[in-house]
Each structure stands twice: as structure tokens, then as C-alpha cells.
């Protein structure tokens, strides 16, 4: 066990996330350990408390508490974490694409992206040693999905690629489209939600039950902690007035943004007990996150499409993740055909609007 250390952030490490910087300096640390250091106030930046996701800048001084001198015991083919063969095979089976720079996986519902209070190493981040594939360094998460949300996640295999991809997500040059089953049918069927989001404290020692609340755009100035948030939505198909298949684009990337926004609209995502009511059955015309019958009570939210420019080869990449089993069953039950809709309904809507505009001008 080392003693307390004061480290200065170098020019090469500027704009890195604090947790990634620390794990780069101390490979024996995992995400759970870093989260714990921050939660207890042991890890400090320029004398102040810090969060794992904080961005560090050159010249800052980071106080690092004593850390173990060795990594945890090895168990599976030289991996750095105690990972079972079954978990290693599971996370490797999620890989949709990999080259020497990055990895794209289809995250299963129920698997957290990163550790936190009460979570062990069985997270995407905790299982990254199984995704090293002969490389010396573990791949790094570039963005996250909620535990119960399935779909596409990107991991970088080098710090250079991690910085480039993080910048792309921050500058919104990537294209992310989610699929969801939502209560009722939003009106209009294409629209934008602009409610700001603010964290509402939960209960219990670790803040269990914490959630995001929506703030009307006109009242943002009254809530200093509210963050402007924007979601585009499009109805792809529907079943009467009871449920619809929606495509969602998080223009901003706030915690639980899609779930909170759709609930505020009156059309919560099916299976969302936190924002849509855990027991309230949907009888039509919106509201109520449970359909009953053969429809699963799991969250029906899936990161379906991800498109971005490869930071090294500059090739434009587009990935589409198959639906998880519970959503696939729901789509089949409701008679929805995934091959009957455009990849990007928002581009299609813009093209149709422009076509109609030209036709109106021609008819004048």
C-alpha cells in the first residue's frame, strides 16, 4: 500500500476524465475503487472534492490516497479482475465490431455501464479485461447507458482514441437513435422536447430513489441547478391509442433524459417503473408504463443506431444493434416490423417536408 501522493496533471493528460486518468496512473485500481475514493472525499483536485467524471486540466494538483501496490489476483487468462469464464464469454459475445483502435458492443439490459454504490465488478467497465484481446491496456468507456437500457456502447483501446471519441460525443457530431415502446401516441407524431432537467435527491444512505425532474424552459432561470435538455422524437408505428413505437434522439446527453422527457410528455417508456409508475397499467391515450398480458415489465428502451466518423481512419461507421429478447417479443406481439421503417426517420421527415414544400410552391 502506497502513501498519500500529490500528482500534477501533465499537458498530455489535459481534458481527460479524472477516473480514467487515475486508472491510467494506477492500473491496479478499478472503477468501484475510484468511485469510493471520490465518495469519501479522499481523492481531491486542487484541494477540493471531485467526481469521477470531472475533467482535469494541465497544472492541477491531484491528491491521491493510499492505493494497493498490486492488482487483484488473476483468474482468467491473465485478466486483471476476478472475472468468471461465463462473464468473460458473455461480454465478448456482445462485441459487434473491433479494430486496433476501438470496440463497439451491444450492451444487454440489466448490466450497468460502470460501478457505483452497491455494485461489484460485474459492469461493462469491470469486465473490460475480457475485452483486451491481447492488448496491454483495458479498453475505456467513451459514454454510458443506464443499467436497464440495452444497445450500442463504444470503448476506446487507446487514450488518443478515447479523447477523440469523447470530444465527438461532447460536440454531438455522432448520431444516436434509440428505439422505445411508449404509452399512448404522442401528438404531434414528430416533435422536440425541451424541458430542462434537475436532479431530485433520493432517500437512504446512498441516495436510493434519486431521479431527474423536468423544468419548463420558461422557468429555468428560477432553478440554478437545472440543465437545458433537448430530445427529438418520431412515432414509427402504433397500436390504436394504447402504445406506440418511438425513435428518440438525445440531442443533449443528460442522466435519464429520454425516460424523464417521455414521462413529462405523458407517454412514459413501457416498463419504466421510476418515471412511469411501477404498477399503473396503461389503458390508452398515454400514461401508465405497463401494458400487462404477455408484455414484459422490463424497460423498453434500446440504443438502436450509432453513427460516427472513425477518429483514426476517418471512415464513416454506422452500427445497428438487434433488439433485446424482451423487446423483440413485444414487437412480435404488437405486429411491428423492424424492416418497415427508415434507419433515420428524422432525415426522412425532413426530406418529406422539403418535398411537400416544393410541391406547394410548384402548384401556386
VOBA-1610 file (N, C-alpha, C; in pm, whole numbers, padded with zeros to 5 digits, always signed):
BEGIN
Unk+00085-00119+00000Unk+00000+00000+00000Unk+00088+00124+00000Unk+00066+00214-00097Unk+00145+00337-00105Unk+00092+00438-00004Unk+00167+00548+00014Unk+00119+00656+00098Unk+00041+00757+00016Unk+00000+00867+00079Unk-00071+00974+00008Unk+00025+01038-00092Unk-00024+01065-00213Unk+00058+01125-00317Unk-00010+01249-00373Unk+00070+01348-00409Unk+00021+01467-00479Unk+00080+01465-00619Unk-00006+01447-00720Unk+00040+01437-00858Unk-00009+01557-00938Unk+00075+01604-01030Unk+00035+01718-01114Unk-00006+01666-01252Unk-00114+01721-01304Unk-00165+01683-01436Unk-00075+01740-01543Unk-00027+01655-01632Unk+00063+01698-01739Unk-00016+01752-01859Unk+00055+01813-01952Unk-00008+01865-02073Unk-00074+01754-02154Unk-00012+01637-02157Unk-00064+01525-02236Unk-00195+01470-02181Unk-00221+01493-02054Unk-00339+01434-01990Unk-00454+01534-01975Unk-00438+01653-02028Unk-00542+01754-02016Unk-00673+01711-02078Unk-00785+01748-02014Unk-00921+01720-02061Unk-00962+01573-02045Unk-00880+01493-01979Unk-00921+01355-01950Unk-01018+01354-01833Unk-01103+01252-01828Unk-01187+01231-01710Unk-01095+01190-01594Unk-01131+01235-01474Unk-01049+01205-01357Unk-01035+01055-01334Unk-01146+00979-01349Unk-01138+00836-01323Unk-01046+00765-01422Unk-01053+00806-01550Unk-00968+00743-01650Unk-00820+00778-01627Unk-00795+00903-01589Unk-00658+00945-01561Unk-00600+00866-01445Unk-00680+00848-01339Unk-00632+00777-01221Unk-00604+00629-01252Unk-00693+00566-01330Unk-00672+00425-01363Unk-00554+00407-01460Unk-00524+00511-01537Unk-00406+00506-01622Unk-00279+00510-01537Unk-00281+00594-01433Unk-00166+00604-01344Unk-00153+00482-01254Unk-00268+00425-01214Unk-00268+00312-01122Unk-00355+00200-01181Unk-00300+00119-01270Unk-00378+00015-01338Unk-00442-00086-01242Unk-00390-00093-01118Unk-00448-00188-01023Unk-00582-00141-00967Unk-00620-00017-00992Unk-00748+00035-00945Unk-00859+00003-01044Unk-00978-00026-00992Unk-01095-00041-01079Unk-01192+00074-01053Unk-01300+00077-01129Unk-01393+00189-01119Unk-01458+00199-00982Unk-01488+00084-00922Unk-01551+00084-00790Unk-01461+00153-00689Unk-01329+00124-00695Unk-01236+00186-00601Unk-01229+00337-00621Unk-01230+00382-00747Unk-01224+00525-00775Unk-01351+00595-00725Unk-01466+00534-00752Unk-01593+00591-00704Unk-01592+00606-00551Unk-01539+00506-00484Unk-01534+00509-00337Unk-01443+00621-00287Unk-01327+00639-00351Unk-01236+00748-00313Unk-01304+00884-00323Unk-01379+00901-00433Unk-01448+01029-00454Unk-01560+01048-00353Unk-01636+00941-00331Unk-01750+00950-00239Unk-01705+00985-00097Unk-01589+00931-00056Unk-01538+00956+00079Unk-01458+01086+00087Unk-01437+01154-00027Unk-01363+01279-00026Unk-01213+01262-00015Unk-01163+01140-00038Unk-01020+01114-00027Unk-00943+01158-00151Unk-01009+01156-00265Unk-00947+01199-00390Unk-00985+01344-00414Unk-00885+01433-00420Unk-00913+01576-00431Unk-00833+01640-00543Unk-00894+01740-00606Unk-00828+01815-00714Unk-00814+01960-00670Unk-00691+02007-00664Unk-00662+02143-00615Unk-00728+02169-00481Unk-00729+02067-00396Unk-00781+02081-00261Unk-00930+02059-00245Unk-01003+02050-00356Unk-01148+02035-00347Unk-01195+01894-00379Unk-01316+01860-00334Unk-01373+01730-00364Unk-01396+01719-00515Unk-01394+01597-00564Unk-01406+01577-00708Unk-01498+01458-00737Unk-01548+01456-00861Unk-01631+01346-00907Unk-01555+01268-01015Unk-01584+01138-01030Unk-01511+01057-01128Unk-01515+01115-01269Unk-01628+01177-01307Unk-01645+01226-01444Unk-01588+01366-01466Unk-01535+01430-01360Unk-01478+01564-01375Unk-01362+01562-01475Unk-01349+01668-01554Unk-01239+01680-01649Unk-01122+01753-01581Unk-01004+01697-01592Unk-00886+01759-01533Unk-00814+01843-01639Unk-00740+01941-01594Unk-00667+02029-01687Unk-00520+02034-01644Unk-00430+02060-01740Unk-00288+02065-01708Unk-00258+02163-01595Unk-00170+02122-01504Unk-00130+02207-01394Unk-00206+02182-01265Unk-00319+02114-01271Unk-00393+02085-01149Unk-00318+01983-01064Unk-00335+01994-00933Unk-00273+01901-00840Unk-00380+01805-00786Unk-00352+01677-00797Unk-00448+01574-00755Unk-00392+01501-00633Unk-00469+01505-00525Unk-00432+01430-00405Unk-00486+01289-00418Unk-00396+01191-00415Unk-00434+01050-00429Unk-00411+00979-00296Unk-00514+00919-00238Unk-00497+00848-00112Unk-00415+00720-00132Unk-00376+00653-00026Unk-00302+00527-00040Unk-00375+00428-00130Unk-00302+00368-00223Unk-00361+00269-00314Unk-00283+00139-00303Unk-00347+00025-00330Unk-00278-00104-00325Unk-00161-00105-00423Unk-00053-00174-00386Unk+00063-00180-00473Unk+00051-00286-00580Unk-00047-00375-00563Unk-00065-00483-00660Unk-00209-00489-00706Unk-00228-00546-00827Unk-00362-00567-00880Unk-00426-00686-00809Unk-00558-00702-00813Unk-00624-00818-00756Unk-00571-00946-00819Unk-00589-01058-00754Unk-00540-01185-00808Unk-00597-01213-00947Unk-00513-01270-01034Unk-00557-01304-01168Unk-00639-01431-01166Unk-00737-01440-01256Unk-00821-01559-01256Unk-00843-01615-01395Unk-00864-01527-01493Unk-00900-01577-01626Unk-00801-01527-01731Unk-00720-01613-01785Unk-00630-01583-01895Unk-00558-01449-01879Unk-00503-01425-01763Unk-00424-01304-01742Unk-00504-01178-01721Unk-00636-01188-01700Unk-00716-01069-01679Unk-00683-01005-01544Unk-00711-00877-01533Unk-00674-00804-01412Unk-00783-00809-01306Unk-00899-00858-01337Unk-01010-00860-01242Unk-01055-01003-01218Unk-01126-01025-01111Unk-01182-01157-01082Unk-01307-01175-01168Unk-01289-01223-01288Unk-01399-01239-01382Unk-01419-01387-01410Unk-01542-01433-01401Unk-01571-01573-01428Unk-01564-01600-01578Unk-01545-01725-01613Unk-01544-01764-01755Unk-01676-01727-01821Unk-01787-01747-01747Unk-01920-01718-01804Unk-01934-01569-01835Unk-01889-01483-01743Unk-01899-01338-01766Unk-01807-01295-01879Unk-01688-01356-01887Unk-01595-01323-01995Unk-01656-01358-02131Unk-01716-01476-02139Unk-01779-01518-02264Unk-01899-01430-02296Unk-01975-01390-02192Unk-02093-01306-02213Unk-02054-01172-02274Unk-01957-01102-02214Unk-01922-00968-02263Unk-01854-00977-02400Unk-01777-01082-02425Unk-01714-01099-02556Unk-01818-01126-02664Unk-01927-01193-02627Unk-02033-01221-02725Unk-02109-01095-02764Unk-02093-00988-02685Unk-02162-00862-02714Unk-02089-00778-02818Unk-01966-00814-02851Unk-01885-00733-02944Unk-01944-00739-03084Unk-01970-00621-03141Unk-02021-00611-03277Unk-01912-00570-03377Unk-01811-00502-03324Unk-01702-00453-03411Unk-01580-00427-03324Unk-01462-00457-03377Unk-01339-00416-03310Unk-01226-00407-03411Unk-01141-00309-03391Unk-01015-00300-03464Unk-00908-00260-03362Unk-00794-00214-03406Unk-00687-00181-03311Unk-00711-00052-03237Unk-00822+00019-03269Unk-00847+00149-03208Unk-00969+00152-03117Unk-01073+00078-03152Unk-01197+00087-03074Unk-01276-00043-03080Unk-01373-00054-02988Unk-01462-00170-02980Unk-01605-00118-02966Unk-01698-00179-03038Unk-01840-00146-03025Unk-01912-00270-02975Unk-01990-00255-02867Unk-02065-00368-02813Unk-02214-00337-02810Unk-02295-00442-02804Unk-02439-00432-02783Unk-02464-00471-02638Unk-02472-00372-02549Unk-02486-00397-02406Unk-02622-00459-02374Unk-02622-00569-02297Unk-02751-00628-02258Unk-02819-00545-02150Unk-02951-00548-02148Unk-03027-00481-02043Unk-02994-00547-01909Unk-02984-00465-01803Unk-02956-00518-01671Unk-02809-00513-01632Unk-02720-00486-01727Unk-02578-00477-01698Unk-02539-00329-01687Unk-02493-00282-01569Unk-02453-00141-01556Unk-02332-00110-01643Unk-02321+00015-01685Unk-02203+00056-01762Unk-02082+00068-01670Unk-02103+00128-01552Unk-01994+00147-01457Unk-02040+00112-01317Unk-01943+00098-01226Unk-01974+00067-01087Unk-02025+00188-01012Unk-02068+00164-00892Unk-02121+00269-00806Unk-02161+00207-00674Unk-02240+00277-00599Unk-02281+00227-00468Unk-02351+00093-00481Unk-02301-00005-00412Unk-02367-00135-00410Unk-02341-00221-00531Unk-02255-00175-00624Unk-02229-00251-00746Unk-02089-00311-00740Unk-02076-00437-00780Unk-01945-00501-00781Unk-01883-00487-00919Unk-01786-00572-00949Unk-01713-00559-01076Unk-01795-00602-01196Unk-01915-00658-01176Unk-01992-00707-01290Unk-02064-00590-01359Unk-01984-00507-01422Unk-02029-00395-01503Unk-01952-00401-01634Unk-01993-00321-01732Unk-01916-00317-01856Unk-01772-00276-01826Unk-01755-00170-01746Unk-01622-00123-01713Unk-01544-00230-01636Unk-01609-00299-01543Unk-01542-00402-01466Unk-01505-00524-01546Unk-01574-00545-01658Unk-01548-00661-01742Unk-01454-00631-01859Unk-01405-00508-01867Unk-01319-00472-01980Unk-01191-00555-01993Unk-01137-00613-01884Unk-01021-00701-01905Unk-01051-00815-02002Unk-01176-00858-02008Unk-01214-00964-02102Unk-01221-00912-02245Unk-01207-00780-02263Unk-01212-00720-02397Unk-01076-00667-02440Unk-00970-00709-02372Unk-00836-00663-02408Unk-00786-00730-02536Unk-00820-00857-02558Unk-00783-00930-02679Unk-00634-00914-02712Unk-00550-00936-02611Unk-00406-00932-02634Unk-00341-00797-02614Unk-00419-00689-02600Unk-00362-00557-02577Unk-00317-00545-02431Unk-00225-00452-02403Unk-00174-00436-02268Unk-00269-00354-02180Unk-00347-00266-02242Unk-00436-00179-02165Unk-00582-00220-02183Unk-00658-00199-02078Unk-00802-00224-02086Unk-00868-00117-02173Unk-00969-00154-02253Unk-01042-00051-02328Unk-01120+00039-02233Unk-01147+00159-02277Unk-01209+00260-02191Unk-01347+00299-02244Unk-01444+00308-02155Unk-01577+00353-02193Unk-01571+00498-02241Unk-01637+00525-02352Unk-01641+00661-02405Unk-01770+00732-02363Unk-01877+00655-02345Unk-02004+00709-02298Unk-02074+00598-02221Unk-02195+00624-02170Unk-02262+00525-02086Unk-02408+00508-02126Unk-02464+00396-02085Unk-02608+00371-02093Unk-02656+00335-01954Unk-02783+00367-01924Unk-02842+00325-01797Unk-02837+00173-01786Unk-02838+00125-01664Unk-02834-00019-01639Unk-02940-00094-01717Unk-03064-00045-01718Unk-03174-00119-01780Unk-03193-00087-01927Unk-03110+00002-01983Unk-03115+00034-02125Unk-03015-00055-02199Unk-03060-00117-02305Unk-02971-00202-02386Unk-02921-00123-02506Unk-02821-00181-02575Unk-02781-00122-02702Unk-02635-00085-02713Unk-02606+00002-02807Unk-02470+00028-02855Unk-02386+00114-02760Unk-02266+00063-02731Unk-02168+00133-02649Unk-02033+00126-02720Unk-01956+00234-02712Unk-01824+00238-02774Unk-01717+00242-02665Unk-01613+00163-02685Unk-01497+00164-02596Unk-01373+00194-02680Unk-01284+00276-02625Unk-01160+00311-02694Unk-01046+00225-02642Unk-00956+00187-02732Unk-00845+00099-02694Unk-00717+00177-02663Unk-00717+00307-02691Unk-00602+00392-02659Unk-00652+00525-02603Unk-00567+00595-02530Unk-00605+00725-02475Unk-00634+00826-02586Unk-00557+00819-02693Unk-00577+00913-02805Unk-00717+00898-02863Unk-00759+00775-02885Unk-00892+00750-02942Unk-01000+00785-02841Unk-00975+00760-02713Unk-01072+00794-02609Unk-01099+00944-02609Unk-00992+01024-02619Unk-01010+01170-02621Unk-01086+01215-02744Unk-01054+01157-02860Unk-01120+01197-02985Unk-01269+01161-02983Unk-01300+01040-02937Unk-01440+00998-02933Unk-01518+01075-02828Unk-01457+01100-02713Unk-01524+01179-02610Unk-01558+01318-02662Unk-01467+01376-02738Unk-01492+01508-02797Unk-01606+01501-02898Unk-01611+01393-02976Unk-01718+01377-03075Unk-01853+01367-03007Unk-01861+01293-02897Unk-01987+01283-02824Unk-02022+01416-02759Unk-01922+01484-02706Unk-01947+01612-02639Unk-01992+01718-02739Unk-01933+01716-02859Unk-01969+01815-02962Unk-02088+01771-03046Unk-02143+01652-03016Unk-02264+01600-03082Unk-02246+01580-03232Unk-02126+01536-03270Unk-02104+01503-03411Unk-02135+01355-03438Unk-02172+01283-03334Unk-02218+01145-03351Unk-02370+01147-03370Unk-02424+01038-03422Unk-02569+01026-03440Unk-02615+00905-03358Unk-02701+00929-03259Unk-02752+00822-03174Unk-02904+00819-03184Unk-02958+00703-03218Unk-03103+00687-03226Unk-03144+00570-03139Unk-03236+00596-03049Unk-03290+00493-02960Unk-03428+00451-03009Unk-03463+00326-02984Unk-03599+00278-03006Unk-03664+00255-02870Unk-03793+00287-02862Unk-03867+00267-02738Unk-04013+00235-02769Unk-04074+00160-02681Unk-04219+00145-02682Unk-04271+00239-02575Unk-04363+00328-02611Unk-04411+00427-02515Unk-04563+00420-02502Unk-04613+00461-02386Unk-04756+00458-02360Unk-04828+00560-02448Unk-04939+00520-02508Unk-05016+00610-02591Unk-04946+00650-02719Unk-04994+00758-02780Unk-04938+00806-02907Unk-04911+00956-02896Unk-04785+00997-02894Unk-04753+01141-02886Unk-04818+01218-03001Unk-04861+01339-02972Unk-04922+01426-03072Unk-04860+01565-03060Unk-04790+01612-03164Unk-04775+01553-03297Unk-04682+01431-03295Unk-04682+01359-03408Unk-04604+01236-03414Unk-04455+01261-03434Unk-04418+01381-03478Unk-04278+01423-03483Unk-04267+01547-03396Unk-04169+01551-03308Unk-04159+01669-03224Unk-04028+01677-03149Unk-04014+01785-03071Unk-03894+01809-02990Unk-03936+01848-02849Unk-03871+01787-02751Unk-03898+01815-02610Unk-03781+01897-02557Unk-03811+02009-02491Unk-03704+02099-02448Unk-03707+02128-02298Unk-03765+02041-02220Unk-03766+02061-02075Unk-03624+02046-02018Unk-03587+02137-01930Unk-03460+02124-01860Unk-03472+02012-01757Unk-03361+01960-01712Unk-03360+01851-01615Unk-03280+01890-01492Unk-03333+01850-01376Unk-03267+01880-01249Unk-03276+01758-01159Unk-03166+01727-01092Unk-03162+01609-01006Unk-03242+01632-00879Unk-03324+01533-00846Unk-03403+01536-00723Unk-03349+01428-00630Unk-03310+01468-00510Unk-03248+01374-00417Unk-03338+01257-00383Unk-03276+01145-00356Unk-03349+01025-00319Unk-03351+01006-00169Unk-03359+00884-00127Unk-03364+00852+00016Unk-03260+00744+00044Unk-03233+00719+00169Unk-03138+00615+00204Unk-02996+00668+00210Unk-02906+00585+00260Unk-02766+00623+00282Unk-02697+00663+00153Unk-02728+00594+00044Unk-02660+00619-00083Unk-02751+00691-00184Unk-02855+00755-00135Unk-02941+00832-00224Unk-03030+00750-00313Unk-03070+00631-00267Unk-03158+00546-00347Unk-03287+00623-00383Unk-03335+00600-00503Unk-03457+00666-00549Unk-03433+00801-00614Unk-03307+00840-00628Unk-03275+00966-00693Unk-03326+00966-00837Unk-03382+01078-00881Unk-03435+01086-01017Unk-03424+01228-01069Unk-03452+01242-01198Unk-03448+01373-01263Unk-03589+01428-01276Unk-03604+01557-01252Unk-03734+01622-01268Unk-03725+01723-01381Unk-03835+01741-01452Unk-03839+01832-01567Unk-03877+01973-01524Unk-03809+02070-01581Unk-03835+02211-01554Unk-03874+02279-01686Unk-03989+02348-01687Unk-04033+02416-01809Unk-03928+02517-01853Unk-03902+02527-01984Unk-03800+02620-02033Unk-03816+02762-01982Unk-03941+02805-01962Unk-03965+02942-01916Unk-03926+02963-01770Unk-03905+02854-01698Unk-03874+02865-01554Unk-03730+02827-01520Unk-03648+02803-01622Unk-03511+02759-01596Unk-03436+02857-01508Unk-03459+02986-01528Unk-03385+03088-01451Unk-03414+03078-01302Unk-03526+03015-01266Unk-03561+03001-01124Unk-03494+02881-01059Unk-03427+02799-01139Unk-03365+02677-01087Unk-03219+02672-01135Unk-03126+02723-01055Unk-02985+02729-01096Unk-02924+02593-01131Unk-02976+02486-01072Unk-02919+02353-01099Unk-02978+02285-01221Unk-03080+02346-01281Unk-03143+02284-01398Unk-03052+02296-01520Unk-03046+02189-01598Unk-02964+02188-01719Unk-03053+02176-01843Unk-03030+02263-01939Unk-03109+02260-02061Unk-03093+02124-02130Unk-03205+02069-02175Unk-03204+01934-02235Unk-03300+01931-02353Unk-03259+01857-02457Unk-03339+01851-02579Unk-03346+01709-02631Unk-03468+01665-02663Unk-03490+01531-02719Unk-03581+01543-02841Unk-03538+01484-02953Unk-03625+01472-03070Unk-03694+01336-03065Unk-03819+01331-03109Unk-03890+01202-03112Unk-03969+01189-03241Unk-03994+01065-03281Unk-04074+01037-03400Unk-04149+00906-03378Unk-04277+00906-03407Unk-04358+00784-03396Unk-04339+00700-03521Unk-04296+00575-03504Unk-04268+00486-03616Unk-04388+00397-03649Unk-04459+00353-03546Unk-04576+00266-03563Unk-04657+00274-03435Unk-04778+00219-03436Unk-04862+00229-03317Unk-04964+00116-03314Unk-05026+00099-03198Unk-05136+00004-03181Unk-05251+00080-03118Unk-05343+00126-03201Unk-05454+00207-03152Unk-05405+00332-03082Unk-05460+00357-02964Unk-05415+00472-02884Unk-05338+00428-02760Unk-05309+00299-02752Unk-05254+00246-02628Unk-05102+00248-02622Unk-05035+00221-02732Unk-04889+00213-02729Unk-04834+00246-02867Unk-04715+00304-02869Unk-04652+00336-02996Unk-04502+00308-02990Unk-04447+00288-03107Unk-04304+00264-03126Unk-04243+00398-03163Unk-04152+00446-03077Unk-04094+00577-03098Unk-03943+00567-03120Unk-03894+00652-03209Unk-03750+00671-03225Unk-03715+00798-03148Unk-03608+00793-03070Unk-03570+00905-02983Unk-03424+00943-03008Unk-03399+01071-03016Unk-03262+01121-03031Unk-03231+01216-02916Unk-03136+01179-02828Unk-03097+01271-02721Unk-02999+01375-02775Unk-03051+01491-02811Unk-02966+01597-02865Unk-02863+01638-02760Unk-02908+01646-02634Unk-02816+01660-02522Unk-02807+01524-02454Unk-02715+01507-02362Unk-02695+01376-02302Unk-02705+01377-02151Unk-02821+01413-02098Unk-02840+01419-01953Unk-02878+01282-01896Unk-02855+01265-01768Unk-02894+01142-01699Unk-03044+01119-01712Unk-03083+00999-01752Unk-03225+00959-01764Unk-03306+01053-01853Unk-03239+01122-01945Unk-03308+01224-02025Unk-03428+01170-02100Unk-03410+01063-02176Unk-03521+01012-02258Unk-03637+00965-02171Unk-03605+00900-02062Unk-03710+00848-01973Unk-03789+00962-01908Unk-03719+01062-01857Unk-03786+01174-01792Unk-03865+01258-01892Unk-03810+01281-02010Unk-03878+01362-02110Unk-04006+01295-02160Unk-04000+01165-02189Unk-04120+01099-02239Unk-04229+01093-02132Unk-04190+01075-02007Unk-04289+01075-01899Unk-04352+01213-01884Unk-04272+01318-01895Unk-04325+01454-01885Unk-04422+01482-01999Unk-04398+01422-02114Unk-04486+01440-02229Unk-04619+01366-02210Unk-04623+01277-02110Unk-04744+01198-02086Unk-04740+01062-02152Unk-04621+01025-02204Unk-04606+00898-02275Unk-04480+00826-02225Unk-04483+00780-02099Unk-04364+00715-02043Unk-04326+00589-02119Unk-04199+00553-02111Unk-04149+00433-02177Unk-04203+00309-02106Unk-04250+00213-02182Unk-04305+00092-02126Unk-04201+00022-02038Unk-04244-00017-01919Unk-04156-00085-01825Unk-04074+00008-01737Unk-04096+00139-01747Unk-04017+00233-01667Unk-04086+00259-01534Unk-04051+00181-01433Unk-04112+00196-01301Unk-04072+00325-01231Unk-03955+00379-01262Unk-03908+00500-01195Unk-03984+00624-01242Unk-04006+00636-01373Unk-04070+00756-01426Unk-04212+00734-01476Unk-04251+00608-01494Unk-04383+00583-01549Unk-04480+00514-01457Unk-04442+00492-01332Unk-04531+00423-01240Unk-04510+00272-01249Unk-04469+00210-01141Unk-04433+00068-01145Unk-04554-00023-01158Unk-04670+00021-01113Unk-04787-00068-01113Unk-04904-00014-01195Unk-04895+00109-01239Unk-05007+00169-01311Unk-05018+00113-01452Unk-05129+00048-01482Unk-05146-00013-01614Unk-05194+00090-01715Unk-05142+00081-01833Unk-05177+00174-01941Unk-05307+00128-02007Unk-05408+00211-02003Unk-05537+00178-02064Unk-05560+00257-02192Unk-05460+00327-02238Unk-05473+00401-02364Unk-05459+00550-02347Unk-05432+00620-02458Unk-05419+00766-02460Unk-05307+00815-02370Unk-05204+00735-02356Unk-05089+00778-02278Unk-05099+00742-02131Unk-04992+00763-02062Unk-04971+00739-01920Unk-04992+00594-01879Unk-04910+00553-01784Unk-04909+00415-01738Unk-04806+00336-01813Unk-04700+00290-01743Unk-04586+00228-01810Unk-04595+00077-01823Unk-04709+00018-01787Unk-04724-00126-01800Unk-04840-00159-01894Unk-04820-00256-01981Unk-04925-00297-02075Unk-04997-00422-02028Unk-04933-00498-01938Unk-04996-00621-01890Unk-04990-00732-01994Unk-05061-00840-01968Unk-05064-00952-02061Unk-04927-01013-02081Unk-04890-01038-02207Unk-04763-01102-02238Unk-04647-01003-02252Unk-04675-00876-02232Unk-04571-00775-02248Unk-04482-00768-02124Unk-04353-00777-02144Unk-04257-00776-02034Unk-04266-00646-01954Unk-04236-00657-01824Unk-04232-00539-01738Unk-04094-00473-01740Unk-03999-00526-01819Unk-03867-00465-01830Unk-03875-00336-01912Unk-03776-00250-01893Unk-03769-00124-01966Unk-03755-00149-02115Unk-03840-00083-02195Unk-03838-00098-02341Unk-03765+00022-02404Unk-03634+00030-02379Unk-03551+00138-02434Unk-03421+00076-02481Unk-03387+00103-02608Unk-03274+00036-02672Unk-03198+00133-02761Unk-03065+00141-02741Unk-02980+00225-02826Unk-02959+00152-02958Unk-03043+00181-03055Unk-03053+00103-03179Unk-02944+00137-03280Unk-02920+00267-03304Unk-02829+00307-03411Unk-02725+00406-03359Unk-02602+00386-03404Unk-02493+00476-03369Unk-02407+00499-03492Unk-02389+00624-03528Unk-02309+00658-03647Unk-02208+00765-03609Unk-02082+00746-03651Unk-01977+00843-03622Unk-01860+00821-03717Unk-01772+00920-03720Unk-01651+00909-03803Unk-01540+00845-03719Unk-01477+00743-03776Unk-01366+00677-03707Unk-01256+00781-03683Unk-01211+00798-03558Unk-01115+00905-03529Unk-00978+00887-03594Unk-00944+00766-03636Unk-00813+00742-03698Unk-00825+00724-03849Unk-00910+00632-03893Unk-00921+00604-04037Unk-01009+00706-04109Unk-01091+00782-04033Unk-01185+00881-04086Unk-01299+00817-04165Unk-01312+00686-04158Unk-01423+00618-04222Unk-01552+00646-04146Unk-01664+00663-04218Unk-01792+00684-04153Unk-01850+00547-04116Unk-01874+00525-03988Unk-01922+00397-03938Unk-02066+00409-03890Unk-02147+00310-03923Unk-02285+00304-03876Unk-02312+00165-03822Unk-02365+00159-03700Unk-02395+00031-03636Unk-02542+00025-03597Unk-02599-00094-03609Unk-02739-00118-03570Unk-02742-00239-03478Unk-02795-00222-03359Unk-02796-00331-03261Unk-02930-00402-03261Unk-02931-00535-03269Unk-03057-00610-03263Unk-03129-00583-03130Unk-03260-00592-03132Unk-03338-00571-03011Unk-03308-00678-02907Unk-03313-00643-02777Unk-03301-00746-02674Unk-03424-00836-02679Unk-03414-00953-02619Unk-03520-01054-02634Unk-03656-01006-02586Unk-03662-00929-02476Unk-03793-00888-02425Unk-03859-00786-02519Unk-03779-00700-02584Unk-03836-00605-02679Unk-03870-00674-02810Unk-03788-00768-02851Unk-03817-00844-02973Unk-03951-00915-02960Unk-03977-00972-02843Unk-04104-01041-02819Unk-04222-00943-02824Unk-04201-00824-02764Unk-04307-00722-02767Unk-04336-00677-02909Unk-04232-00653-02987Unk-04250-00610-03127Unk-04329-00717-03205Unk-04297-00843-03181Unk-04366-00952-03249Unk-04512-00959-03204Unk-04536-00942-03075Unk-04672-00946-03021Unk-04758-00833-03078Unk-04698-00715-03095Unk-04771-00598-03143Unk-04774-00589-03295Unk-04703-00680-03363Unk-04704-00681-03509Unk-04620-00573-03573Unk-04516-00528-03505Unk-04429-00424-03559Unk-04311-00487-03632Unk-04283-00440-03753Unk-04179-00495-03839Unk-04060-00400-03842Unk-03945-00444-03791Unk-03828-00356-03785Unk-03773-00323-03923Unk-03811-00401-04024Unk-03763-00377-04159Unk-03851-00280-04236Unk-03958-00232-04173Unk-04054-00147-04244Unk-04031+00002-04218Unk-03927+00035-04141Unk-03906+00175-04104Unk-03768+00221-04151Unk-03751+00352-04173Unk-03619+00402-04216Unk-03520+00401-04100Unk-03393+00392-04133Unk-03289+00398-04030Unk-03299+00525-03948Unk-03317+00637-04018Unk-03324+00766-03951Unk-03455+00835-03992Unk-03562+00818-03913Unk-03691+00877-03950Unk-03688+01029-03951Unk-03592+01089-03881Unk-03584+01235-03875Unk-03533+01291-04007Unk-03437+01225-04068Unk-03392+01265-04201Unk-03504+01246-04302Unk-03577+01134-04289Unk-03690+01107-04378Unk-03796+01215-04365Unk-03824+01256-04240Unk-03927+01359-04217Unk-03884+01492-04279Unk-03756+01525-04266Unk-03706+01650-04325Unk-03716+01646-04477Unk-03683+01530-04535Unk-03692+01515-04680Unk-03837+01528-04727Unk-03930+01467-04652Unk-04071+01474-04688Unk-04123+01617-04676Unk-04081+01687-04570Unk-04125+01825-04551Unk-04075+01914-04665Unk-03949+01891-04705Unk-03891+01969-04815Unk-03962+01936-04946Unk-03995+01809-04967Unk-04065+01768-05089Unk-04204+01833-05095Unk-04275+01832-04982Unk-04408+01893-04978Unk-04400+02043-05001Unk-04294+02106-04949Unk-04276+02249-04968Unk-04257+02280-05116Unk-04174+02198-05185Unk-04151+02220-05327Unk-04280+02199-05408Unk-04359+02099-05369Unk-04484+02072-05440Unk-04583+02186-05424Unk-04589+02244-05303Unk-04679+02359-05279Unk-04636+02479-05362Unk-04505+02499-05370Unk-04455+02613-05449Unk-04481+02591-05597Unk-04472+02465-05643Unk-04495+02434-05784Unk-04642+02453-05820Unk-04732+02424-05725Unk-04876+02434-05752Unk-04931+02575-05748Unk-04851+02666-05701Unk-04901+02805-05691Unk-04911+02871-05828
//
